[in-house]
Amino acid sequence: VFHYVNLVDLARCAQVSQTWMLLTQNSSLWSEINFSSVKHNVQNQIVVNILQKWRPYVLRLNLRGCYSLHWPSFKSISDCKNLQELNLSECQGLNDESMRLISEGCRALLYLNLSYTDITNGTLRLLSSFPNLQYLSLAHCRKFTDKGLLYLGSGKGCHKLIYLDLSGCIQISVDGFRNIANGCSGIQDLLINKMPTLTDRCIQALVEKCQQIMSVIFLDSPHLSDTTFKALAKCKLVKVSTEGNNQITDLSFKLMSKCCPYIRHIHMADCQKITDAGLKMISPLKHILVLNVADCIRISDGGVRPFVQGSSGAKLRELNLTNCIRVTDASVTEIAQRCHELTYLHLRYCENVTDAGIEALGNMSSLISIDISGTSISDMGLRALGCHGKIKELSISECKNISDTGIQV
């Protein structure tokens, strides 16, 4: 039970009785310490006292958002020689000098989150001190440069990196991505969200040597085009996510269909040039579990129906058609008949979906979450869903044709 309470409650539990105090001293309770859950109350002395006592046992340490911490806390972190996971995101007191301390003591780190901190090239130079580092987040760190990324591949560090988050690092140019590729060719998961400066050339420079990439997420990157997907065709993609792009076309879907036979997750929301032709192109793919084409307003029954009739229809787990205003009951009926594993379905603002389509969904035993807000359903459609016992989440806002009767049933 004590594994589930936060640090403040654990301290209170220790004061209940001698028996409880002994239980709270069990070393297994201190292998994972989450200061983030009480971040507004955490001061240096608390961190120092706890880490000094339990430093041999600490494997995972979360200090996310603990803005009051400074030198004494970071010094005590460096004494945790067996530390494997360290989250310092949003720690305002963190700087290159405190990272030097940590790098000297915590050589066993596998996971390091430095997002939203003021680290500079000096810290990136220190990352070579972590020979086993596999997961690194530098998201929204704006004070390092392309030159700093050159250090990632120098020395012994970062050659084992498989996960890298550079979201919001708008200062990185093509040269920076080339530096990453030269030193970290084993990257499999790449996050580069909120990068309005990101171009096709950046991705091309990266993929020249990073051809083991399996998952790439670049939301809010409006300047990427099909050229990016031509470059990524060299990788065996399993997951791709992009959003709000007006340059990517159906050609990217064609490239995925041809070069990414094992892709499972496709998120291409608000990409205005995606049409029914694109969905038809990926219909032969056999392993798609998640498809999100929300706000792709050119998509209609002519694309949705061939896709769910295709090779992935029976395996599909999540489908998001939010604001695909041309989708009608014909597609919804086809989804109900073909998608036997579907658990999440979003039809928000699909104004041409009516009770007829929703009644078909009432027979789907797999469905646990459905969003039909802004559709034309009435109490009759809700009655059909009411016969379905497994739905845990239902969104029906802005459905003007429903009344108390529909809610009751």
PyMOL commands that set and color helices and strands:
alter all, ss='L'
color gray80, all
select helices_A, chain A and resi 2-4+7-13+18-24+27-30+35-38+44-54+71-77+96-105+121-129+146-153+174-183+200-207+226-232+250-259+276-282+301-309+329-338+355-361+379-386+404-408
alter helices_A, ss='H'
color red, helices_A
select strands_A, chain A and resi 32-34+60-62+85-87+111-113+135-137+163-165+189-191+215-219+239-243+265-269+290-292+318-320+344-346+369-371+393-395
alter strands_A, ss='S'
color yellow, strands_A
deselect
rebuild
show_as cartoon
